[in-house]
Amino acid sequence: MQAIDEPDPATPYERLGGEAATRALVDRFYDLMDLEPAYAELRAVHPSSLEGARDKLFWFLSGWLGGPDLYQSRFGHPRLRARHLPYAIGLRERDQWTACMQQAMHACGVESGLAARLLASFANTADWMRNR
């Protein structure tokens, strides 16, 4: 049994539920983005088909959360900001991205403490991606 003052040894990937849970989170995120009018500006910066975006976010999050480094093994260093420069990302898109991810985490039943930590990191990264 783990003592209360010991850190949790599980990675966020393991705490989330591994591959299946990470895929479910990504799928819910893109389903919400595609269906909810509140995310219309965010959806508009994506191609008509979201399949490629779904795969890339799943591959990226797998490694970022501490699981298999699927994105880097395919494409090398993520260079997130550089890869997103062709897309107009402002405050509205940033806020819609984080709100959509928060809604997806809630819908997928991500434990509240983990969801809060992830949302803080997602919000920082989304803000860093702004280019307008």
N, CA and C atoms as an extended XYZ file, in Angstrom:
396
Properties=species:S:1:pos:R:3:atomname:S:1:resname:S:1:resid:I:1 pbc="F F F"
N         0.839       -1.189        0.000 N   MET     1
C         0.000        0.000        0.000 CA  MET     1
C         0.879        1.245        0.000 C   MET     1
N         0.511        2.220       -0.817 N   GLN     2
C         1.281        3.463       -0.934 CA  GLN     2
C         0.972        4.388        0.245 C   GLN     2
N         1.997        4.952        0.851 N   ALA     3
C         1.792        5.896        1.942 CA  ALA     3
C         1.207        7.196        1.390 C   ALA     3
N         0.483        7.905        2.214 N   ILE     4
C        -0.191        9.136        1.781 CA  ILE     4
C         0.799       10.182        1.288 C   ILE     4
N         1.965       10.272        1.892 N   ASP     5
C         2.910       11.320        1.503 CA  ASP     5
C         3.822       10.928        0.343 C   ASP     5
N         3.668        9.730       -0.182 N   GLU     6
C         4.469        9.306       -1.331 CA  GLU     6
C         3.808        9.799       -2.624 C   GLU     6
N         4.621       10.217       -3.597 N   PRO     7
C         4.032       10.647       -4.859 CA  PRO     7
C         3.432        9.462       -5.614 C   PRO     7
N         2.440        9.741       -6.434 N   ASP     8
C         1.807        8.713       -7.258 CA  ASP     8
C         2.788        8.311       -8.357 C   ASP     8
N         3.176        7.042       -8.430 N   PRO     9
C         4.166        6.633       -9.431 CA  PRO     9
C         3.577        6.475      -10.837 C   PRO     9
N         2.260        6.455      -10.956 N   ALA    10
C         1.634        6.261      -12.258 CA  ALA    10
C         1.763        7.516      -13.109 C   ALA    10
N         1.995        7.315      -14.381 N   THR    11
C         2.032        8.451      -15.307 CA  THR    11
C         0.603        8.933      -15.555 C   THR    11
N         0.444       10.157      -16.038 N   PRO    12
C        -0.904       10.603      -16.408 CA  PRO    12
C        -1.550        9.665      -17.439 C   PRO    12
N        -0.751        9.112      -18.333 N   TYR    13
C        -1.259        8.156      -19.329 CA  TYR    13
C        -1.879        6.942      -18.632 C   TYR    13
N        -1.178        6.407      -17.639 N   GLU    14
C        -1.699        5.257      -16.895 CA  GLU    14
C        -2.919        5.653      -16.066 C   GLU    14
N        -2.857        6.818      -15.439 N   ARG    15
C        -3.986        7.276      -14.621 CA  ARG    15
C        -5.219        7.520      -15.468 C   ARG    15
N        -5.017        7.981      -16.679 N   LEU    16
C        -6.135        8.228      -17.590 CA  LEU    16
C        -6.792        6.917      -18.012 C   LEU    16
N        -5.978        5.865      -18.159 N   GLY    17
C        -6.506        4.567      -18.564 CA  GLY    17
C        -5.822        3.992      -19.780 C   GLY    17
N        -4.668        4.555      -20.160 N   GLY    18
C        -3.876        3.993      -21.247 CA  GLY    18
C        -4.395        4.348      -22.632 C   GLY    18
N        -4.074        3.455      -23.567 N   GLU    19
C        -4.360        3.703      -24.982 CA  GLU    19
C        -5.843        3.907      -25.262 C   GLU    19
N        -6.675        3.009      -24.770 N   ALA    20
C        -8.107        3.093      -25.082 CA  ALA    20
C        -8.719        4.382      -24.535 C   ALA    20
N        -8.352        4.770      -23.331 N   ALA    21
C        -8.904        5.985      -22.732 CA  ALA    21
C        -8.378        7.237      -23.426 C   ALA    21
N        -7.120        7.214      -23.841 N   THR    22
C        -6.556        8.359      -24.557 CA  THR    22
C        -7.252        8.518      -25.901 C   THR    22
N        -7.476        7.416      -26.596 N   ARG    23
C        -8.200        7.467      -27.882 CA  ARG    23
C        -9.632        7.960      -27.670 C   ARG    23
N       -10.290        7.487      -26.626 N   ALA    24
C       -11.665        7.912      -26.342 CA  ALA    24
C       -11.726        9.414      -26.049 C   ALA    24
N       -10.747        9.923      -25.313 N   LEU    25
C       -10.691       11.354      -25.009 CA  LEU    25
C       -10.539       12.166      -26.290 C   LEU    25
N        -9.613       11.761      -27.130 N   VAL    26
C        -9.385       12.465      -28.396 CA  VAL    26
C       -10.632       12.397      -29.277 C   VAL    26
N       -11.243       11.237      -29.369 N   ASP    27
C       -12.449       11.110      -30.190 CA  ASP    27
C       -13.574       11.982      -29.656 C   ASP    27
N       -13.748       12.008      -28.348 N   ARG    28
C       -14.804       12.851      -27.773 CA  ARG    28
C       -14.512       14.322      -28.026 C   ARG    28
N       -13.250       14.724      -27.897 N   PHE    29
C       -12.843       16.104      -28.163 CA  PHE    29
C       -13.235       16.506      -29.587 C   PHE    29
N       -12.868       15.695      -30.568 N   TYR    30
C       -13.177       16.053      -31.952 CA  TYR    30
C       -14.660       15.909      -32.272 C   TYR    30
N       -15.354       14.982      -31.640 N   ASP    31
C       -16.799       14.883      -31.828 CA  ASP    31
C       -17.481       16.158      -31.335 C   ASP    31
N       -17.079       16.614      -30.153 N   LEU    32
C       -17.651       17.850      -29.605 CA  LEU    32
C       -17.332       19.044      -30.499 C   LEU    32
N       -16.088       19.133      -30.937 N   MET    33
C       -15.682       20.240      -31.798 CA  MET    33
C       -16.523       20.262      -33.074 C   MET    33
N       -16.810       19.104      -33.596 N   ASP    34
C       -17.554       18.984      -34.843 CA  ASP    34
C       -19.043       19.278      -34.662 C   ASP    34
N       -19.578       19.013      -33.485 N   LEU    35
C       -21.020       19.094      -33.272 CA  LEU    35
C       -21.502       20.343      -32.535 C   LEU    35
N       -20.701       20.878      -31.658 N   GLU    36
C       -21.136       21.973      -30.794 CA  GLU    36
C       -20.905       23.341      -31.444 C   GLU    36
N       -21.962       24.138      -31.590 N   PRO    37
C       -21.805       25.484      -32.163 CA  PRO    37
C       -20.832       26.369      -31.365 C   PRO    37
N       -20.673       26.086      -30.091 N   ALA    38
C       -19.768       26.884      -29.254 CA  ALA    38
C       -18.314       26.782      -29.705 C   ALA    38
N       -17.998       25.775      -30.518 N   TYR    39
C       -16.621       25.574      -30.967 CA  TYR    39
C       -16.459       25.833      -32.467 C   TYR    39
N       -17.346       26.627      -33.024 N   ALA    40
C       -17.374       26.853      -34.478 CA  ALA    40
C       -16.078       27.477      -35.010 C   ALA    40
N       -15.527       28.453      -34.312 N   GLU    41
C       -14.293       29.085      -34.796 CA  GLU    41
C       -13.128       28.110      -34.742 C   GLU    41
N       -13.081       27.320      -33.712 N   LEU    42
C       -12.039       26.296      -33.603 CA  LEU    42
C       -12.187       25.275      -34.723 C   LEU    42
N       -13.398       24.836      -34.971 N   ARG    43
C       -13.644       23.848      -36.031 CA  ARG    43
C       -13.235       24.407      -37.386 C   ARG    43
N       -13.449       25.708      -37.589 N   ALA    44
C       -13.166       26.339      -38.884 CA  ALA    44
C       -11.684       26.329      -39.250 C   ALA    44
N       -10.792       26.225      -38.280 N   VAL    45
C        -9.360       26.201      -38.610 CA  VAL    45
C        -8.870       24.788      -38.923 C   VAL    45
N        -9.775       23.817      -38.884 N   HIS    46
C        -9.425       22.419      -39.188 CA  HIS    46
C        -9.918       22.044      -40.581 C   HIS    46
N        -9.306       21.033      -41.188 N   PRO    47
C        -9.790       20.568      -42.498 CA  PRO    47
C       -11.177       19.932      -42.374 C   PRO    47
N       -11.827       19.725      -43.509 N   SER    48
C       -13.179       19.164      -43.485 CA  SER    48
C       -13.205       17.789      -42.813 C   SER    48
N       -12.201       16.964      -43.067 N   SER    49
C       -12.097       15.672      -42.381 CA  SER    49
C       -11.184       15.826      -41.166 C   SER    49
N       -11.642       15.326      -40.041 N   LEU    50
C       -10.859       15.417      -38.804 CA  LEU    50
C       -10.041       14.164      -38.525 C   LEU    50
N       -10.070       13.194      -39.435 N   GLU    51
C        -9.383       11.920      -39.170 CA  GLU    51
C        -7.884       12.097      -38.928 C   GLU    51
N        -7.213       12.870      -39.757 N   GLY    52
C        -5.783       13.088      -39.560 CA  GLY    52
C        -5.488       13.803      -38.258 C   GLY    52
N        -6.313       14.801      -37.929 N   ALA    53
C        -6.126       15.533      -36.683 CA  ALA    53
C        -6.352       14.615      -35.481 C   ALA    53
N        -7.354       13.745      -35.565 N   ARG    54
C        -7.621       12.795      -34.474 CA  ARG    54
C        -6.393       11.922      -34.214 C   ARG    54
N        -5.843       11.376      -35.289 N   ASP    55
C        -4.674       10.504      -35.128 CA  ASP    55
C        -3.496       11.269      -34.557 C   ASP    55
N        -3.232       12.447      -35.094 N   LYS    56
C        -2.063       13.198      -34.622 CA  LYS    56
C        -2.188       13.606      -33.162 C   LYS    56
N        -3.385       14.036      -32.748 N   LEU    57
C        -3.544       14.396      -31.338 CA  LEU    57
C        -3.423       13.152      -30.458 C   LEU    57
N        -3.998       12.043      -30.877 N   PHE    58
C        -3.858       10.797      -30.112 CA  PHE    58
C        -2.391       10.402      -29.994 C   PHE    58
N        -1.663       10.427      -31.102 N   TRP    59
C        -0.245       10.055      -31.062 CA  TRP    59
C         0.531       11.007      -30.160 C   TRP    59
N         0.257       12.313      -30.284 N   PHE    60
C         0.962       13.299      -29.469 CA  PHE    60
C         0.645       13.100      -27.984 C   PHE    60
N        -0.649       13.034      -27.649 N   LEU    61
C        -1.017       12.904      -26.237 CA  LEU    61
C        -0.489       11.625      -25.612 C   LEU    61
N        -0.416       10.559      -26.379 N   SER    62
C         0.122        9.307      -25.828 CA  SER    62
C         1.501        9.537      -25.229 C   SER    62
N         2.378       10.158      -25.967 N   GLY    63
C         3.725       10.431      -25.464 CA  GLY    63
C         3.751       11.530      -24.421 C   GLY    63
N         2.996       12.586      -24.639 N   TRP    64
C         2.975       13.733      -23.734 CA  TRP    64
C         2.485       13.336      -22.351 C   TRP    64
N         1.580       12.379      -22.313 N   LEU    65
C         1.029       11.906      -21.037 CA  LEU    65
C         1.916       10.862      -20.359 C   LEU    65
N         2.975       10.437      -21.023 N   GLY    66
C         3.888        9.469      -20.413 CA  GLY    66
C         3.754        8.063      -20.941 C   GLY    66
N         2.987        7.893      -22.003 N   GLY    67
C         2.846        6.587      -22.638 CA  GLY    67
C         3.781        6.464      -23.824 C   GLY    67
N         3.457        5.601      -24.763 N   PRO    68
C         4.319        5.408      -25.939 CA  PRO    68
C         4.464        6.698      -26.741 C   PRO    68
N         5.665        6.964      -27.201 N   ASP    69
C         5.964        8.193      -27.930 CA  ASP    69
C         5.641        8.013      -29.412 C   ASP    69
N         4.369        7.855      -29.705 N   LEU    70
C         3.910        7.531      -31.054 CA  LEU    70
C         4.125        8.668      -32.047 C   LEU    70
N         3.908        9.895      -31.622 N   TYR    71
C         4.056       11.030      -32.532 CA  TYR    71
C         5.520       11.204      -32.932 C   TYR    71
N         6.388       11.243      -31.949 N   GLN    72
C         7.803       11.483      -32.216 CA  GLN    72
C         8.405       10.366      -33.060 C   GLN    72
N         7.961        9.150      -32.872 N   SER    73
C         8.503        8.051      -33.671 CA  SER    73
C         8.100        8.183      -35.144 C   SER    73
N         6.990        8.868      -35.416 N   ARG    74
C         6.531        9.063      -36.792 CA  ARG    74
C         7.072       10.340      -37.428 C   ARG    74
N         7.114       11.430      -36.644 N   PHE    75
C         7.375       12.750      -37.215 CA  PHE    75
C         8.565       13.478      -36.625 C   PHE    75
N         9.183       12.936      -35.605 N   GLY    76
C        10.263       13.651      -34.935 CA  GLY    76
C         9.696       14.590      -33.874 C   GLY    76
N        10.503       15.535      -33.463 N   HIS    77
C        10.099       16.480      -32.423 CA  HIS    77
C         8.792       17.160      -32.818 C   HIS    77
N         7.847       17.307      -31.883 N   PRO    78
C         6.544       17.872      -32.234 CA  PRO    78
C         6.579       19.305      -32.765 C   PRO    78
N         7.488       20.137      -32.283 N   ARG    79
C         7.555       21.539      -32.725 CA  ARG    79
C         6.145       22.129      -32.845 C   ARG    79
N         5.393       22.034      -31.768 N   LEU    80
C         3.977       22.386      -31.786 CA  LEU    80
C         3.699       23.784      -32.336 C   LEU    80
N         4.408       24.761      -31.841 N   ARG    81
C         4.133       26.135      -32.298 CA  ARG    81
C         4.411       26.270      -33.782 C   ARG    81
N         5.532       25.764      -34.238 N   ALA    82
C         5.878       25.875      -35.661 CA  ALA    82
C         4.859       25.143      -36.533 C   ALA    82
N         4.415       23.996      -36.103 N   ARG    83
C         3.444       23.222      -36.902 CA  ARG    83
C         2.067       23.885      -36.937 C   ARG    83
N         1.773       24.742      -35.965 N   HIS    84
C         0.472       25.406      -35.928 CA  HIS    84
C         0.499       26.824      -36.503 C   HIS    84
N         1.663       27.326      -36.895 N   LEU    85
C         1.747       28.687      -37.430 CA  LEU    85
C         0.878       28.930      -38.665 C   LEU    85
N         0.674       27.951      -39.535 N   PRO    86
C        -0.183       28.219      -40.699 CA  PRO    86
C        -1.656       28.459      -40.356 C   PRO    86
N        -2.046       28.175      -39.124 N   TYR    87
C        -3.444       28.297      -38.727 CA  TYR    87
C        -3.628       29.537      -37.859 C   TYR    87
N        -4.681       30.295      -38.118 N   ALA    88
C        -4.973       31.490      -37.333 CA  ALA    88
C        -5.510       31.071      -35.967 C   ALA    88
N        -4.689       31.270      -34.949 N   ILE    89
C        -5.078       30.896      -33.590 CA  ILE    89
C        -5.021       32.142      -32.722 C   ILE    89
N        -6.190       32.584      -32.323 N   GLY    90
C        -6.311       33.750      -31.451 CA  GLY    90
C        -6.898       33.354      -30.108 C   GLY    90
N        -7.326       34.362      -29.374 N   LEU    91
C        -7.902       34.112      -28.049 CA  LEU    91
C        -9.135       33.229      -28.130 C   LEU    91
N        -9.993       33.480      -29.102 N   ARG    92
C       -11.229       32.698      -29.222 CA  ARG    92
C       -10.922       31.229      -29.487 C   ARG    92
N       -10.013       30.943      -30.421 N   GLU    93
C        -9.659       29.553      -30.732 CA  GLU    93
C        -8.993       28.883      -29.527 C   GLU    93
N        -8.128       29.623      -28.849 N   ARG    94
C        -7.477       29.094      -27.640 CA  ARG    94
C        -8.519       28.717      -26.597 C   ARG    94
N        -9.430       29.637      -26.341 N   ASP    95
C       -10.440       29.397      -25.317 CA  ASP    95
C       -11.384       28.263      -25.710 C   ASP    95
N       -11.731       28.191      -26.991 N   GLN    96
C       -12.593       27.102      -27.438 CA  GLN    96
C       -11.876       25.762      -27.338 C   GLN    96
N       -10.576       25.730      -27.649 N   TRP    97
C        -9.823       24.476      -27.553 CA  TRP    97
C        -9.837       23.973      -26.108 C   TRP    97
N        -9.526       24.865      -25.161 N   THR    98
C        -9.453       24.423      -23.770 CA  THR    98
C       -10.843       24.055      -23.234 C   THR    98
N       -11.870       24.809      -23.623 N   ALA    99
C       -13.234       24.477      -23.179 CA  ALA    99
C       -13.684       23.136      -23.750 C   ALA    99
N       -13.365       22.899      -25.004 N   CYS   100
C       -13.725       21.637      -25.640 CA  CYS   100
C       -13.002       20.468      -24.966 C   CYS   100
N       -11.727       20.645      -24.655 N   MET   101
C       -10.979       19.584      -23.985 CA  MET   101
C       -11.508       19.361      -22.573 C   MET   101
N       -11.854       20.441      -21.884 N   GLN   102
C       -12.422       20.294      -20.551 CA  GLN   102
C       -13.738       19.520      -20.614 C   GLN   102
N       -14.584       19.839      -21.587 N   GLN   103
C       -15.852       19.130      -21.751 CA  GLN   103
C       -15.611       17.663      -22.104 C   GLN   103
N       -14.628       17.396      -22.950 N   ALA   104
C       -14.305       16.017      -23.330 CA  ALA   104
C       -13.800       15.222      -22.119 C   ALA   104
N       -12.938       15.838      -21.306 N   MET   105
C       -12.445       15.137      -20.116 CA  MET   105
C       -13.589       14.823      -19.164 C   MET   105
N       -14.496       15.771      -18.988 N   HIS   106
C       -15.650       15.537      -18.121 CA  HIS   106
C       -16.512       14.403      -18.673 C   HIS   106
N       -16.776       14.437      -19.980 N   ALA   107
C       -17.609       13.400      -20.610 CA  ALA   107
C       -16.973       12.021      -20.512 C   ALA   107
N       -15.649       11.974      -20.519 N   CYS   108
C       -14.938       10.695      -20.444 CA  CYS   108
C       -14.679       10.253      -19.008 C   CYS   108
N       -15.113       11.041      -18.049 N   GLY   109
C       -14.968       10.657      -16.649 CA  GLY   109
C       -13.552       10.733      -16.116 C   GLY   109
N       -12.746       11.646      -16.660 N   VAL   110
C       -11.378       11.802      -16.160 CA  VAL   110
C       -11.461       12.299      -14.713 C   VAL   110
N       -10.737       11.634      -13.839 N   GLU   111
C       -10.705       11.963      -12.410 CA  GLU   111
C       -10.419       13.456      -12.244 C   GLU   111
N       -11.125       14.108      -11.334 N   SER   112
C       -11.103       15.567      -11.231 CA  SER   112
C        -9.708       16.148      -10.973 C   SER   112
N        -8.919       15.518      -10.118 N   GLY   113
C        -7.571       16.030       -9.860 CA  GLY   113
C        -6.687       15.964      -11.094 C   GLY   113
N        -6.755       14.850      -11.796 N   LEU   114
C        -5.985       14.698      -13.032 CA  LEU   114
C        -6.495       15.676      -14.081 C   LEU   114
N        -7.805       15.803      -14.204 N   ALA   115
C        -8.377       16.727      -15.191 CA  ALA   115
C        -7.928       18.160      -14.925 C   ALA   115
N        -7.892       18.559      -13.679 N   ALA   116
C        -7.455       19.919      -13.341 CA  ALA   116
C        -5.994       20.144      -13.723 C   ALA   116
N        -5.139       19.162      -13.412 N   ARG   117
C        -3.716       19.281      -13.777 CA  ARG   117
C        -3.544       19.335      -15.284 C   ARG   117
N        -4.248       18.460      -15.991 N   LEU   118
C        -4.136       18.440      -17.451 CA  LEU   118
C        -4.674       19.731      -18.054 C   LEU   118
N        -5.794       20.215      -17.558 N   LEU   119
C        -6.373       21.440      -18.104 CA  LEU   119
C        -5.422       22.617      -17.937 C   LEU   119
N        -4.745       22.706      -16.802 N   ALA   120
C        -3.769       23.788      -16.598 CA  ALA   120
C        -2.647       23.701      -17.629 C   ALA   120
N        -2.151       22.504      -17.874 N   SER   121
C        -1.093       22.327      -18.880 CA  SER   121
C        -1.610       22.600      -20.278 C   SER   121
N        -2.806       22.110      -20.589 N   PHE   122
C        -3.397       22.362      -21.904 CA  PHE   122
C        -3.584       23.865      -22.125 C   PHE   122
N        -4.061       24.571      -21.098 N   ALA   123
C        -4.302       26.013      -21.224 CA  ALA   123
C        -2.995       26.762      -21.494 C   ALA   123
N        -1.928       26.389      -20.811 N   ASN   124
C        -0.628       27.026      -21.054 CA  ASN   124
C        -0.154       26.772      -22.481 C   ASN   124
N        -0.279       25.541      -22.920 N   THR   125
C         0.157       25.192      -24.275 CA  THR   125
C        -0.710       25.886      -25.315 C   THR   125
N        -2.012       25.897      -25.110 N   ALA   126
C        -2.917       26.551      -26.060 CA  ALA   126
C        -2.615       28.045      -26.143 C   ALA   126
N        -2.293       28.664      -25.030 N   ASP   127
C        -1.953       30.094      -25.054 CA  ASP   127
C        -0.653       30.327      -25.826 C   ASP   127
N         0.290       29.433      -25.659 N   TRP   128
C         1.579       29.543      -26.355 CA  TRP   128
C         1.415       29.395      -27.870 C   TRP   128
N         0.355       28.712      -28.308 N   MET   129
C         0.118       28.480      -29.737 CA  MET   129
C        -0.481       29.686      -30.438 C   MET   129
N        -0.982       30.652      -29.675 N   ARG   130
C        -1.604       31.830      -30.300 CA  ARG   130
C        -0.622       32.514      -31.239 C   ARG   130
N        -1.144       32.927      -32.398 N   ASN   131
C        -0.298       33.635      -33.359 CA  ASN   131
C        -1.005       34.853      -33.955 C   ASN   131
N        -2.087       35.228      -33.345 N   ARG   132
C        -2.757       36.480      -33.750 CA  ARG   132
C        -3.470       37.072      -32.569 C   ARG   132
